[in-house]
Amino acid sequence: MKVLVTGGAGYIGATTVRSLLEDGHQVVVYDNLSTGYREAVAPDVLLVEGDVADRGKLDLTFQISAHLGVLPELLRRRLPRTPHRKYATHPDQAEGRCAAGKQRS
């Protein structure tokens, strides 16, 4: 199964990613690295650096995740970094995730 993990560079997210990889899943990590670490993401996992409040980038990441394995290097170049929003609130971030998820269904 292909899985997109938001916050996958933090402690809980990275642990979740490792478990998913051990179970044979393909994983994409979406994280703004405000509290997570690039080093926490396995080298064979695509890390998209972005904020969940950036609905456009999150939606594009959902689309890309559906085609994981096709052209991962192209995808890395296509998704620019999102500036960190240190003061974004959890409700703002949750709203971004929910909106992007609804568009995909």
Secondary structure by P-SEA (a helix, b strand, c coil): cbbbbcccccaaaaaaaaaaaaabbbbbbbbcccccccccccccbbbbbccccaaaaaaaaaaaaaaccccaaaaaaacccccccccccaaaaaaaaaaaaaaac
